[in-house]
Amino acid sequence: MTRAGDVQYLLSRMTRRWMALVALLAPACASDAAPQPGADDPTARAWEKAGSWYPEDPDELDDEVAGLLDAVGADQPRSALAILAPHASLTSSGPTAAEVYARTVLPDHIIILAPDHFGDGARAAIWTDGPWLVPGHAIAIDHDLVAELQAALPDLEPDRVPFGNHEEEMQLPFIQWLRPEASIAGIALFDNSRHFFDGFDPDRIAAWGEALAGVLRAHAEAGEPVLLLTTTDLTHHQTLAVSDAEDPMLLDHVETLDVEGLHAYVTGERISMCGEIPTAIMMATLRALGRDRMDFVSRGSNFSSSGDEGDVVGYPAAAAWE
């Protein structure tokens, strides 16, 4: 009788041989594949996480995103001024992100406000180059909106480096499925779980909020709404008990747009939130637009996919509906 370990070995060996055969046949089949839109633009942002954090095959990507959105069962999506979504893999944070994306009608113009976890470039950067690529699609850059943001926020620096990671990229699978014709303007701010509002005190946050509110207000008055799409994760690499204690506190501040409370909690308790600066700026923007709260949509974590209680990353989903 064959032992279970032997069966596993044989299956593994067969899988490796099949993968090798596929690799040999791939060049012959490549000519049949549709060309990647935007790939001929030398200024485009190529993907970093396709093939690992989400599928590299366009059809597989569409199927996975559609499945995540369908699982939410939201039959009446709404327009929003701002949404908050996480930025891990589709397996880990995709179900939480889908909770807010499935409920939101995306407009033609989107500002993506995101953290830059590594800080190798400008601390406050804006993307001024070509489209952002995702398998099967090229998401256009709204250069007019980029110019408006530069005028409203003169401390923004054009720099590709802060956009080389995954934070904005993990929003693209949802954008390309829900609104492939949308154009975007990306802002990246140095911010990770080991820094706590580095370079942004409540006064600077409020000033950014006023500036962004002015841009959003002008577009709304012109009948061209702009969505402020902000991405953050919650506590990072903590135990499940810590995540369950700290993440609801973070979301309480977010829901009530309590910028000062969020700032005091993160800095005072050294909370390992991964995107508190973009989140607080989004909150300040909504306050400047006369709002007093966001709607909590969902809270998740990688525990649902990993099962590891000792290494948990929290994920938020929230919206400010129009």
Steps between C-alpha positions, in 0.01 A plus 500: 500500500629845412554731795342847508844659484582304185177612336577863587849464354367349176239772465764765561726344239218484245412863572858612443514312169171656390625848591819439303294396197285812529816713516629338180172558317450856624716673234303326226170615650614853589417634156134406557471710817355849478764771538518669839350850474747773588802270485658711227496813717846535661354721774232251606501341843539125455342266753704353785259255663322334208582130510543499877244717678246478218480307170716604208258351249233763418217249487599345831528846652152595380356175633656548843392863535150423374474215749605723789249767404218254437556343842411832663153494346463880485224564246473879531845664491518868591712800412753604763719798581770274646565135569758323715637162390797276590795409279616143559456209258162409356508183707570684826328838479300458180180390680512809724578736212216346300257592778543870423571476126186292437290770669659794314432650159844612384505832309716589201756686714675350801770627734693213660649607832738235630795434727849430370641241736868534410575871474769469234377803307310819574310497830196653328490390137265530205501292183539711185597234243310246294224246570499238773490150358305203626470179295277571203455870578676835519345740752534853361653786697283810538769758429264795545409374846869441574573864411217617728639297788848641445361852510297430815782311676830660398701270728418205274801387297487314169681173569449146367690325779232515775256330262716195440325286758160344550289749691331672203538199275267284709214740419543452125340153472175647633520822298566319172198276555254760631608809300768419239449840334579690821804723518701537819737731685731333749651644818743304719608603852779337697324298768541151642428301815827607666440874463224695671376806310856581397504857367124553536359669807126584525554849354670367186236231466227765521675714237519206261135425567397855416704488177355169387149609595542800271588275208209264566257788550596666173449178307167432666377848410607437140302176492814284483519317834835374624532208740765517772614137517721453804681180590637381831536184702439498875726347768793311354649164600335491841328218685133444430420628849685827438338541159154444646570759770669772295332486159150589628652799682661617175175460310305688769719804432464454124121472515462822698770682298687559824835601352641624830391183678654276235824699513516482881418128510752395233783718628430449871456123488736446203233314308638309203247639251629501146356811336384728779615813313293445182208390717515812718527725193192333351320560832607866505384540140155370588482731801590794277212396273261520795480131583512367857537125444571209267304177486678189622454226239720211612808403700714201408847360541738248348405259780208380288741379232812414704352368826806634682395669826853624561543707183188697417458801269169686519300630204236779487212582271309826541324760288367855507194477277376794297 
